[in-house]
Amino acid sequence: MPPAKKRARTYDPAKIRTAVLTQFGHVRRAIRTLTPDQLALPTRLEGWTVRDLAAHVTMAVETVSHNLDRDEPAAKQGLTLLEWPFTTAGRAEGISGDAQALATANPDLDALYARTEERITDKLAAAPDGRLIGSRTGAMTLADFLVTRTVELVVHTDDLNAAVPGLDIPYDRQALAACTRLLADALAAKAPGGSTEVRIPPYAVVQCVEGPRHTRGTPPNVVETDPLTWIRLATGRVGWQDAVAEAKVSASGERADLGGLLPLMG
């Protein structure tokens, strides 16, 4: 008998809505404090300044409002939550140009953030979780699309913190948890199996990689890391070998090398 298909992880829509708004608020308050020299600093995204990245964060949130302004797609849901991480790489070049153009057109970033925050707050107040929205990569429910926004917000919060010395934008716990879990589940979807256990305490544990399935006792192949290191690995901010060498990742067992499976997002 084939193994039972794993049930897809579910997220509390109300908590995800709050997490998106909270994390966006954290970023807005931090951007407000930055000097022109700090906004001109380079980031780990090639060719992007801090100002460009700050503008992109508003794009990641405004896309919710923009899609809710449009008519609901007639087609059924075309993109699942676990498929979304693998659709991002092909859009990187276009997104970069859009972010830089938006940054140039909006020298007052706080005003841009204020408009974005007001619009998404108003739009979410009236939109049901099951409402379909037509994203660039396929129609998704609003509830699912908001989970993808936690990834955008957490990843770019980390990018901003890395770019500006002393900047310490906080991470909303629910946003960090959702981001970690979605990317962990995406790994399990990319490399299905039960031979390797990936632990990202306190938010996620997944089994992946083909091979003998572990059922009891200590797994023979274990990978463990913290949420931010995992997110950096999954998005290509950190390489597997570097993370292992710097003891950011603990990997034991012959099937515990995930280097060939990462990054998940481009």
Secondary structure, 3 states (H helix, E strand, C coil): CCCCCCCCCCCCHHHHHHHHHHHHHHHHHHHCCCCHHHHCCECCCCCCEHHHHHHHHHHHHHHHHHHHHCCCCCCCCCCCCCCHHHHCHHHHHHHHHHHHHHHHHCCCHHHHHHHHHHHHHHHHHHCCCCCEEEECCEEEEHHHHHHHHHHHHHHHHHHHHHHCCCCCCCCCHHHHHHHHHHHHHHHHHHCCCCCEEEEECCCEEEEECCCCCCCCCCCCCEEEECHHHHHHHHCCCCCHHHHHHCCCEEEECCCCCCHHHCCCCC
